[in-house]
């Protein structure tokens, strides 16, 4: 194999490794920034967001708060927009 081909192969392999590492770091950064944003929410909004979006329990949240499911969907979309 020629030197050029070897260098090209090594370059491509390094770029692939770096891209995987970059993507992983970006994912971790996004997770941390979402956690920080959710932690800054008022307690009631934080509960609505985590139970409905993370746990997938909109109906239970609505029943617990004594409101309709539709009534919690608007605040959730506002929260998602702010994240």
SEVEX-500500 format. One record per atom (N, C-alpha, C): residue in one letter; atom name; residue number from 1; x, y, z. Coordinates in pm, 1 decimal, decimal comma, m for minus. Layout:
BEGIN
@resn = a&name = CA&resi = NUM&c1 = X&c2 = Y&c3 = Z
...
% end
This chain:
BEGIN
@resn = x&name = N&resi = 1&c1 = 85,1&c2 = m117,6&c3 = 0,0
@resn = x&name = CA&resi = 1&c1 = 0,0&c2 = 0,0&c3 = 0,0
@resn = x&name = C&resi = 1&c1 = 89,7&c2 = 123,9&c3 = 0,0
@resn = x&name = N&resi = 2&c1 = 50,7&c2 = 220,2&c3 = m79,7
@resn = x&name = CA&resi = 2&c1 = 133,3&c2 = 341,3&c3 = m90,7
@resn = x&name = C&resi = 2&c1 = 121,0&c2 = 426,8&c3 = 35,7
@resn = x&name = N&resi = 3&c1 = 217,3&c2 = 511,1&c3 = 55,5
@resn = x&name = CA&resi = 3&c1 = 218,2&c2 = 602,3&c3 = 170,1
@resn = x&name = C&resi = 3&c1 = 94,8&c2 = 691,3&c3 = 166,4
@resn = x&name = N&resi = 4&c1 = 59,1&c2 = 740,1&c3 = 48,8
@resn = x&name = CA&resi = 4&c1 = m57,9&c2 = 827,3&c3 = 35,1
@resn = x&name = C&resi = 4&c1 = m184,4&c2 = 754,7&c3 = 79,9
@resn = x&name = N&resi = 5&c1 = m201,7&c2 = 629,0&c3 = 38,0
@resn = x&name = CA&resi = 5&c1 = m319,3&c2 = 551,9&c3 = 75,9
@resn = x&name = C&resi = 5&c1 = m320,8&c2 = 526,1&c3 = 226,5
@resn = x&name = N&resi = 6&c1 = m206,0&c2 = 497,5&c3 = 283,4
@resn = x&name = CA&resi = 6&c1 = m197,6&c2 = 474,4&c3 = 427,3
@resn = x&name = C&resi = 6&c1 = m235,4&c2 = 600,0&c3 = 505,4
@resn = x&name = N&resi = 7&c1 = m180,8&c2 = 713,7&c3 = 460,2
@resn = x&name = CA&resi = 7&c1 = m210,9&c2 = 839,7&c3 = 527,5
@resn = x&name = C&resi = 7&c1 = m359,1&c2 = 875,9&c3 = 512,9
@resn = x&name = N&resi = 8&c1 = m412,6&c2 = 850,4&c3 = 395,2
@resn = x&name = CA&resi = 8&c1 = m554,4&c2 = 879,0&c3 = 372,3
@resn = x&name = C&resi = 8&c1 = m641,9&c2 = 791,4&c3 = 461,7
@resn = x&name = N&resi = 9&c1 = m608,2&c2 = 662,7&c3 = 468,1
@resn = x&name = CA&resi = 9&c1 = m684,9&c2 = 570,7&c3 = 552,3
@resn = x&name = C&resi = 9&c1 = m677,9&c2 = 613,0&c3 = 698,5
@resn = x&name = N&resi = 10&c1 = m559,8&c2 = 647,4&c3 = 747,1
@resn = x&name = CA&resi = 10&c1 = m544,8&c2 = 692,7&c3 = 884,7
@resn = x&name = C&resi = 10&c1 = m622,1&c2 = 821,6&c3 = 911,7
@resn = x&name = N&resi = 11&c1 = m616,4&c2 = 912,9&c3 = 815,0
@resn = x&name = CA&resi = 11&c1 = m689,5&c2 = 1038,6&c3 = 828,8
@resn = x&name = C&resi = 11&c1 = m839,7&c2 = 1012,3&c3 = 841,6
@resn = x&name = N&resi = 12&c1 = m893,0&c2 = 927,6&c3 = 754,5
@resn = x&name = CA&resi = 12&c1 = m1036,9&c2 = 895,6&c3 = 756,4
@resn = x&name = C&resi = 12&c1 = m1074,3&c2 = 827,7&c3 = 887,9
@resn = x&name = N&resi = 13&c1 = m992,9&c2 = 734,6&c3 = 933,5
@resn = x&name = CA&resi = 13&c1 = m1020,9&c2 = 666,4&c3 = 1059,9
@resn = x&name = C&resi = 13&c1 = m1021,4&c2 = 764,5&c3 = 1176,6
@resn = x&name = N&resi = 14&c1 = m925,3&c2 = 855,4&c3 = 1179,0
@resn = x&name = CA&resi = 14&c1 = m920,7&c2 = 955,6&c3 = 1286,5
@resn = x&name = C&resi = 14&c1 = m1040,2&c2 = 1049,1&c3 = 1281,6
@resn = x&name = N&resi = 15&c1 = m1079,8&c2 = 1088,8&c3 = 1161,9
@resn = x&name = CA&resi = 15&c1 = m1196,4&c2 = 1176,1&c3 = 1149,4
@resn = x&name = C&resi = 15&c1 = m1321,0&c2 = 1105,5&c3 = 1200,0
@resn = x&name = N&resi = 16&c1 = m1335,6&c2 = 978,5&c3 = 1170,4
@resn = x&name = CA&resi = 16&c1 = m1451,2&c2 = 903,0&c3 = 1215,7
@resn = x&name = C&resi = 16&c1 = m1452,2&c2 = 894,0&c3 = 1367,7
@resn = x&name = N&resi = 17&c1 = m1337,8&c2 = 863,2&c3 = 1425,8
@resn = x&name = CA&resi = 17&c1 = m1329,0&c2 = 856,4&c3 = 1571,9
@resn = x&name = C&resi = 17&c1 = m1361,4&c2 = 991,1&c3 = 1634,2
@resn = x&name = N&resi = 18&c1 = m1306,5&c2 = 1096,5&c3 = 1578,3
@resn = x&name = CA&resi = 18&c1 = m1331,6&c2 = 1229,7&c3 = 1632,2
@resn = x&name = C&resi = 18&c1 = m1477,8&c2 = 1268,2&c3 = 1618,1
@resn = x&name = N&resi = 19&c1 = m1540,9&c2 = 1228,3&c3 = 1508,0
@resn = x&name = CA&resi = 19&c1 = m1681,7&c2 = 1261,6&c3 = 1487,8
@resn = x&name = C&resi = 19&c1 = m1768,3&c2 = 1190,0&c3 = 1590,6
@resn = x&name = N&resi = 20&c1 = m1736,5&c2 = 1063,5&c3 = 1618,8
@resn = x&name = CA&resi = 20&c1 = m1811,4&c2 = 990,5&c3 = 1720,4
@resn = x&name = C&resi = 20&c1 = m1794,7&c2 = 1057,3&c3 = 1856,7
@resn = x&name = N&resi = 21&c1 = m1674,4&c2 = 1096,8&c3 = 1887,7
@resn = x&name = CA&resi = 21&c1 = m1647,7&c2 = 1162,4&c3 = 2015,4
@resn = x&name = C&resi = 21&c1 = m1719,8&c2 = 1297,2&c3 = 2021,4
@resn = x&name = N&resi = 22&c1 = m1716,6&c2 = 1371,5&c3 = 1911,0
@resn = x&name = CA&resi = 22&c1 = m1784,3&c2 = 1501,0&c3 = 1903,9
@resn = x&name = C&resi = 22&c1 = m1934,7&c2 = 1483,4&c3 = 1923,4
@resn = x&name = N&resi = 23&c1 = m1993,0&c2 = 1386,5&c3 = 1854,3
@resn = x&name = CA&resi = 23&c1 = m2137,3&c2 = 1361,4&c3 = 1866,7
@resn = x&name = C&resi = 23&c1 = m2173,5&c2 = 1321,6&c3 = 2009,2
@resn = x&name = N&resi = 24&c1 = m2089,8&c2 = 1238,5&c3 = 2070,8
@resn = x&name = CA&resi = 24&c1 = m2113,7&c2 = 1197,7&c3 = 2208,6
@resn = x&name = C&resi = 24&c1 = m2109,6&c2 = 1318,8&c3 = 2301,7
@resn = x&name = N&resi = 25&c1 = m2008,1&c2 = 1402,9&c3 = 2285,9
@resn = x&name = CA&resi = 25&c1 = m1995,6&c2 = 1521,1&c3 = 2371,4
@resn = x&name = C&resi = 25&c1 = m2111,6&c2 = 1617,3&c3 = 2351,0
@resn = x&name = N&resi = 26&c1 = m2156,6&c2 = 1633,3&c3 = 2226,8
@resn = x&name = CA&resi = 26&c1 = m2271,8&c2 = 1719,5&c3 = 2199,2
@resn = x&name = C&resi = 26&c1 = m2397,0&c2 = 1665,3&c3 = 2267,1
@resn = x&name = N&resi = 27&c1 = m2415,4&c2 = 1534,7&c3 = 2261,4
@resn = x&name = CA&resi = 27&c1 = m2531,4&c2 = 1472,8&c3 = 2325,9
@resn = x&name = C&resi = 27&c1 = m2527,9&c2 = 1495,8&c3 = 2476,3
@resn = x&name = N&resi = 28&c1 = m2412,2&c2 = 1478,0&c3 = 2536,3
@resn = x&name = CA&resi = 28&c1 = m2398,7&c2 = 1498,6&c3 = 2680,1
@resn = x&name = C&resi = 28&c1 = m2424,2&c2 = 1644,4&c3 = 2716,9
@resn = x&name = N&resi = 29&c1 = m2375,3&c2 = 1736,4&c3 = 2635,8
@resn = x&name = CA&resi = 29&c1 = m2396,5&c2 = 1878,2&c3 = 2661,5
@resn = x&name = C&resi = 29&c1 = m2544,9&c2 = 1912,9&c3 = 2653,6
@resn = x&name = N&resi = 30&c1 = m2614,5&c2 = 1857,4&c3 = 2555,2
@resn = x&name = CA&resi = 30&c1 = m2758,2&c2 = 1883,2&c3 = 2541,1
@resn = x&name = C&resi = 30&c1 = m2834,2&c2 = 1831,9&c3 = 2662,3
@resn = x&name = N&resi = 31&c1 = m2799,7&c2 = 1712,3&c3 = 2707,8
@resn = x&name = CA&resi = 31&c1 = m2866,3&c2 = 1654,6&c3 = 2824,9
@resn = x&name = C&resi = 31&c1 = m2845,1&c2 = 1742,4&c3 = 2947,3
@resn = x&name = N&resi = 32&c1 = m2721,9&c2 = 1786,1&c3 = 2968,1
@resn = x&name = CA&resi = 32&c1 = m2692,5&c2 = 1872,0&c3 = 3083,4
@resn = x&name = C&resi = 32&c1 = m2766,2&c2 = 2005,3&c3 = 3075,4
@resn = x&name = N&resi = 33&c1 = m2771,9&c2 = 2064,2&c3 = 2956,4
@resn = x&name = CA&resi = 33&c1 = m2839,4&c2 = 2193,1&c3 = 2944,7
@resn = x&name = C&resi = 33&c1 = m2990,4&c2 = 2179,6&c3 = 2965,1
@resn = x&name = N&resi = 34&c1 = m3049,1&c2 = 2067,1&c3 = 2921,5
@resn = x&name = CA&resi = 34&c1 = m3191,4&c2 = 2043,8&c3 = 2945,8
@resn = x&name = C&resi = 34&c1 = m3216,0&c2 = 2025,6&c3 = 3095,2
@resn = x&name = N&resi = 35&c1 = m3130,8&c2 = 1948,6&c3 = 3161,3
@resn = x&name = CA&resi = 35&c1 = m3145,4&c2 = 1930,1&c3 = 3306,1
@resn = x&name = C&resi = 35&c1 = m3137,1&c2 = 2062,9&c3 = 3380,5
@resn = x&name = N&resi = 36&c1 = m3041,1&c2 = 2145,7&c3 = 3342,6
@resn = x&name = CA&resi = 36&c1 = m3026,8&c2 = 2276,2&c3 = 3408,4
@resn = x&name = C&resi = 36&c1 = m3150,3&c2 = 2362,2&c3 = 3385,0
@resn = x&name = N&resi = 37&c1 = m3202,1&c2 = 2361,4&c3 = 3262,8
@resn = x&name = CA&resi = 37&c1 = m3321,2&c2 = 2440,6&c3 = 3231,5
@resn = x&name = C&resi = 37&c1 = m3442,7&c2 = 2391,7&c3 = 3309,1
@resn = x&name = N&resi = 38&c1 = m3460,1&c2 = 2261,4&c3 = 3316,5
@resn = x&name = CA&resi = 38&c1 = m3573,4&c2 = 2205,4&c3 = 3390,8
@resn = x&name = C&resi = 38&c1 = m3559,5&c2 = 2237,0&c3 = 3539,7
@resn = x&name = N&resi = 39&c1 = m3439,0&c2 = 2230,7&c3 = 3592,0
@resn = x&name = CA&resi = 39&c1 = m3417,3&c2 = 2261,4&c3 = 3734,1
@resn = x&name = C&resi = 39&c1 = m3451,7&c2 = 2406,4&c3 = 3767,6
@resn = x&name = N&resi = 40&c1 = m3444,6&c2 = 2495,1&c3 = 3671,0
@resn = x&name = CA&resi = 40&c1 = m3474,2&c2 = 2636,6&c3 = 3694,1
@resn = x&name = C&resi = 40&c1 = m3624,8&c2 = 2666,5&c3 = 3689,7
@resn = x&name = N&resi = 41&c1 = m3704,8&c2 = 2571,1&c3 = 3644,0
@resn = x&name = CA&resi = 41&c1 = m3849,4&c2 = 2591,9&c3 = 3634,8
@resn = x&name = C&resi = 41&c1 = m3911,7&c2 = 2599,0&c3 = 3773,9
@resn = x&name = N&resi = 42&c1 = m4024,7&c2 = 2671,4&c3 = 3783,9
@resn = x&name = CA&resi = 42&c1 = m4100,2&c2 = 2667,4&c3 = 3910,6
@resn = x&name = C&resi = 42&c1 = m4142,4&c2 = 2522,5&c3 = 3939,4
@resn = x&name = N&resi = 43&c1 = m4161,5&c2 = 2492,2&c3 = 4065,2
@resn = x&name = CA&resi = 43&c1 = m4185,3&c2 = 2353,8&c3 = 4108,0
@resn = x&name = C&resi = 43&c1 = m4303,1&c2 = 2288,0&c3 = 4034,9
@resn = x&name = N&resi = 44&c1 = m4413,6&c2 = 2360,2&c3 = 4020,8
@resn = x&name = CA&resi = 44&c1 = m4532,5&c2 = 2302,4&c3 = 3955,4
@resn = x&name = C&resi = 44&c1 = m4505,3&c2 = 2272,5&c3 = 3808,1
@resn = x&name = N&resi = 45&c1 = m4440,0&c2 = 2364,1&c3 = 3738,1
@resn = x&name = CA&resi = 45&c1 = m4406,2&c2 = 2341,2&c3 = 3596,7
@resn = x&name = C&resi = 45&c1 = m4306,9&c2 = 2227,3&c3 = 3580,8
@resn = x&name = N&resi = 46&c1 = m4212,7&c2 = 2220,4&c3 = 3673,4
@resn = x&name = CA&resi = 46&c1 = m4114,0&c2 = 2112,5&c3 = 3668,5
@resn = x&name = C&resi = 46&c1 = m4183,9&c2 = 1977,2&c3 = 3681,9
@resn = x&name = N&resi = 47&c1 = m4279,1&c2 = 1969,2&c3 = 3775,1
@resn = x&name = CA&resi = 47&c1 = m4352,8&c2 = 1845,1&c3 = 3794,5
@resn = x&name = C&resi = 47&c1 = m4434,0&c2 = 1810,4&c3 = 3669,7
@resn = x&name = N&resi = 48&c1 = m4502,7&c2 = 1908,9&c3 = 3613,0
@resn = x&name = CA&resi = 48&c1 = m4582,1&c2 = 1885,8&c3 = 3492,4
@resn = x&name = C&resi = 48&c1 = m4492,5&c2 = 1838,4&c3 = 3378,4
@resn = x&name = N&resi = 49&c1 = m4379,9&c2 = 1903,6&c3 = 3360,3
@resn = x&name = CA&resi = 49&c1 = m4289,6&c2 = 1867,7&c3 = 3251,3
@resn = x&name = C&resi = 49&c1 = m4232,7&c2 = 1727,3&c3 = 3269,5
@resn = x&name = N&resi = 50&c1 = m4179,0&c2 = 1699,3&c3 = 3386,5
@resn = x&name = CA&resi = 50&c1 = m4114,3&c2 = 1569,6&c3 = 3406,2
@resn = x&name = C&resi = 50&c1 = m4213,4&c2 = 1454,4&c3 = 3402,2
@resn = x&name = N&resi = 51&c1 = m4328,3&c2 = 1471,2&c3 = 3465,1
@resn = x&name = CA&resi = 51&c1 = m4425,8&c2 = 1361,8&c3 = 3464,7
@resn = x&name = C&resi = 51&c1 = m4488,3&c2 = 1340,3&c3 = 3327,1
@resn = x&name = N&resi = 52&c1 = m4511,6&c2 = 1449,0&c3 = 3255,5
@resn = x&name = CA&resi = 52&c1 = m4579,7&c2 = 1432,6&c3 = 3126,9
@resn = x&name = C&resi = 52&c1 = m4485,2&c2 = 1399,8&c3 = 3012,6
@resn = x&name = N&resi = 53&c1 = m4367,7&c2 = 1458,4&c3 = 3010,9
@resn = x&name = CA&resi = 53&c1 = m4275,5&c2 = 1436,2&c3 = 2899,8
@resn = x&name = C&resi = 53&c1 = m4179,3&c2 = 1321,4&c3 = 2924,5
@resn = x&name = N&resi = 54&c1 = m4127,6&c2 = 1312,2&c3 = 3042,8
@resn = x&name = CA&resi = 54&c1 = m4029,0&c2 = 1208,8&c3 = 3070,9
@resn = x&name = C&resi = 54&c1 = m4098,0&c2 = 1077,2&c3 = 3108,6
@resn = x&name = N&resi = 55&c1 = m4198,1&c2 = 1086,0&c3 = 3196,9
@resn = x&name = CA&resi = 55&c1 = m4268,8&c2 = 965,2&c3 = 3239,1
@resn = x&name = C&resi = 55&c1 = m4383,9&c2 = 929,6&c3 = 3145,6
@resn = x&name = N&resi = 56&c1 = m4427,0&c2 = 1026,0&c3 = 3061,4
@resn = x&name = CA&resi = 56&c1 = m4536,4&c2 = 1001,8&c3 = 2967,3
@resn = x&name = C&resi = 56&c1 = m4671,3&c2 = 985,9&c3 = 3035,1
@resn = x&name = N&resi = 57&c1 = m4697,2&c2 = 1064,2&c3 = 3140,7
@resn = x&name = CA&resi = 57&c1 = m4820,2&c2 = 1048,8&c3 = 3218,6
@resn = x&name = C&resi = 57&c1 = m4902,0&c2 = 1177,5&c3 = 3220,7
@resn = x&name = N&resi = 58&c1 = m4942,2&c2 = 1226,4&c3 = 3103,8
@resn = x&name = CA&resi = 58&c1 = m5021,2&c2 = 1349,9&c3 = 3097,8
@resn = x&name = C&resi = 58&c1 = m5153,6&c2 = 1335,8&c3 = 3171,8
@resn = x&name = N&resi = 59&c1 = m5219,8&c2 = 1222,2&c3 = 3151,3
@resn = x&name = CA&resi = 59&c1 = m5351,1&c2 = 1202,6&c3 = 3211,9
@resn = x&name = C&resi = 59&c1 = m5341,8&c2 = 1204,9&c3 = 3364,2
@resn = x&name = N&resi = 60&c1 = m5240,8&c2 = 1137,6&c3 = 3419,8
@resn = x&name = CA&resi = 60&c1 = m5224,5&c2 = 1134,4&c3 = 3564,6
@resn = x&name = C&resi = 60&c1 = m5193,9&c2 = 1272,8&c3 = 3620,4
@resn = x&name = N&resi = 61&c1 = m5112,0&c2 = 1349,7&c3 = 3549,0
@resn = x&name = CA&resi = 61&c1 = m5079,5&c2 = 1486,0&c3 = 3592,2
@resn = x&name = C&resi = 61&c1 = m5205,6&c2 = 1571,4&c3 = 3592,0
@resn = x&name = N&resi = 62&c1 = m5283,7&c2 = 1561,1&c3 = 3485,8
@resn = x&name = CA&resi = 62&c1 = m5406,8&c2 = 1638,8&c3 = 3476,0
@resn = x&name = C&resi = 62&c1 = m5503,1&c2 = 1603,6&c3 = 3589,2
@resn = x&name = N&resi = 63&c1 = m5517,9&c2 = 1475,0&c3 = 3617,7
@resn = x&name = CA&resi = 63&c1 = m5606,0&c2 = 1432,7&c3 = 3727,3
@resn = x&name = C&resi = 63&c1 = m5554,8&c2 = 1483,0&c3 = 3861,5
@resn = x&name = N&resi = 64&c1 = m5424,0&c2 = 1474,6&c3 = 3881,3
@resn = x&name = CA&resi = 64&c1 = m5363,6&c2 = 1519,1&c3 = 4008,0
@resn = x&name = C&resi = 64&c1 = m5385,5&c2 = 1668,1&c3 = 4030,9
@resn = x&name = N&resi = 65&c1 = m5377,9&c2 = 1746,9&c3 = 3922,8
@resn = x&name = CA&resi = 65&c1 = m5394,8&c2 = 1891,9&c3 = 3933,6
@resn = x&name = C&resi = 65&c1 = m5540,1&c2 = 1935,7&c3 = 3919,4
@resn = x&name = N&resi = 66&c1 = m5626,8&c2 = 1841,8&c3 = 3883,1
@resn = x&name = CA&resi = 66&c1 = m5769,1&c2 = 1874,2&c3 = 3866,3
@resn = x&name = C&resi = 66&c1 = m5796,9&c2 = 1957,8&c3 = 3742,5
@resn = x&name = N&resi = 67&c1 = m5720,9&c2 = 1934,3&c3 = 3637,3
@resn = x&name = CA&resi = 67&c1 = m5739,9&c2 = 2007,1&c3 = 3511,7
@resn = x&name = C&resi = 67&c1 = m5744,9&c2 = 1907,8&c3 = 3395,9
@resn = x&name = N&resi = 68&c1 = m5781,8&c2 = 1958,9&c3 = 3277,8
@resn = x&name = CA&resi = 68&c1 = m5788,4&c2 = 1870,9&c3 = 3160,8
@resn = x&name = C&resi = 68&c1 = m5648,4&c2 = 1847,8&c3 = 3103,4
@resn = x&name = N&resi = 69&c1 = m5636,6&c2 = 1742,4&c3 = 3024,1
@resn = x&name = CA&resi = 69&c1 = m5509,4&c2 = 1712,1&c3 = 2958,3
@resn = x&name = C&resi = 69&c1 = m5471,1&c2 = 1827,0&c3 = 2865,4
@resn = x&name = N&resi = 70&c1 = m5570,3&c2 = 1884,6&c3 = 2796,7
@resn = x&name = CA&resi = 70&c1 = m5544,0&c2 = 1998,0&c3 = 2706,4
@resn = x&name = C&resi = 70&c1 = m5483,2&c2 = 2115,5&c3 = 2782,5
@resn = x&name = N&resi = 71&c1 = m5525,5&c2 = 2133,5&c3 = 2907,1
@resn = x&name = CA&resi = 71&c1 = m5476,7&c2 = 2247,1&c3 = 2987,0
@resn = x&name = C&resi = 71&c1 = m5329,5&c2 = 2235,6&c3 = 3021,6
@resn = x&name = N&resi = 72&c1 = m5273,9&c2 = 2115,2&c3 = 3019,6
@resn = x&name = CA&resi = 72&c1 = m5130,3&c2 = 2102,7&c3 = 3048,0
@resn = x&name = C&resi = 72&c1 = m5046,8&c2 = 2098,2&c3 = 2920,8
@resn = x&name = N&resi = 73&c1 = m5110,3&c2 = 2077,2&c3 = 2806,3
@resn = x&name = CA&resi = 73&c1 = m5032,5&c2 = 2069,0&c3 = 2681,6
@resn = x&name = C&resi = 73&c1 = m4973,5&c2 = 2203,0&c3 = 2640,1
@resn = x&name = N&resi = 74&c1 = m5044,2&c2 = 2311,7&c3 = 2660,4
@resn = x&name = CA&resi = 74&c1 = m4993,0&c2 = 2444,5&c3 = 2623,8
@resn = x&name = C&resi = 74&c1 = m4870,6&c2 = 2482,0&c3 = 2708,0
@resn = x&name = N&resi = 75&c1 = m4876,6&c2 = 2470,0&c3 = 2841,0
@resn = x&name = CA&resi = 75&c1 = m4755,5&c2 = 2500,8&c3 = 2919,3
@resn = x&name = C&resi = 75&c1 = m4637,2&c2 = 2411,9&c3 = 2882,6
@resn = x&name = N&resi = 76&c1 = m4664,7&c2 = 2286,1&c3 = 2849,2
@resn = x&name = CA&resi = 76&c1 = m4556,3&c2 = 2195,8&c3 = 2811,1
@resn = x&name = C&resi = 76&c1 = m4490,8&c2 = 2243,4&c3 = 2683,2
@resn = x&name = N&resi = 77&c1 = m4572,0&c2 = 2284,6&c3 = 2585,0
@resn = x&name = CA&resi = 77&c1 = m4511,9&c2 = 2333,9&c3 = 2460,2
@resn = x&name = C&resi = 77&c1 = m4434,0&c2 = 2461,9&c3 = 2485,0
@resn = x&name = N&resi = 78&c1 = m4480,8&c2 = 2546,5&c3 = 2577,5
@resn = x&name = CA&resi = 78&c1 = m4405,8&c2 = 2668,5&c3 = 2612,9
@resn = x&name = C&resi = 78&c1 = m4271,9&c2 = 2632,9&c3 = 2677,9
@resn = x&name = N&resi = 79&c1 = m4274,0&c2 = 2533,0&c3 = 2762,9
@resn = x&name = CA&resi = 79&c1 = m4150,1&c2 = 2488,9&c3 = 2829,4
@resn = x&name = C&resi = 79&c1 = m4052,7&c2 = 2434,7&c3 = 2726,0
@resn = x&name = N&resi = 80&c1 = m4101,7&c2 = 2349,7&c3 = 2634,8
@resn = x&name = CA&resi = 80&c1 = m4014,5&c2 = 2292,7&c3 = 2531,6
@resn = x&name = C&resi = 80&c1 = m3954,2&c2 = 2403,2&c3 = 2445,4
@resn = x&name = N&resi = 81&c1 = m4033,6&c2 = 2502,9&c3 = 2413,4
@resn = x&name = CA&resi = 81&c1 = m3984,8&c2 = 2613,7&c3 = 2331,7
@resn = x&name = C&resi = 81&c1 = m3874,2&c2 = 2688,6&c3 = 2404,2
@resn = x&name = N&resi = 82&c1 = m3888,3&c2 = 2703,8&c3 = 2537,0
@resn = x&name = CA&resi = 82&c1 = m3786,8&c2 = 2778,0&c3 = 2613,0
@resn = x&name = C&resi = 82&c1 = m3658,4&c2 = 2698,1&c3 = 2631,5
@resn = x&name = N&resi = 83&c1 = m3665,8&c2 = 2564,5&c3 = 2616,7
@resn = x&name = CA&resi = 83&c1 = m3546,0&c2 = 2483,6&c3 = 2630,7
@resn = x&name = C&resi = 83&c1 = m3465,2&c2 = 2496,3&c3 = 2504,8
% end
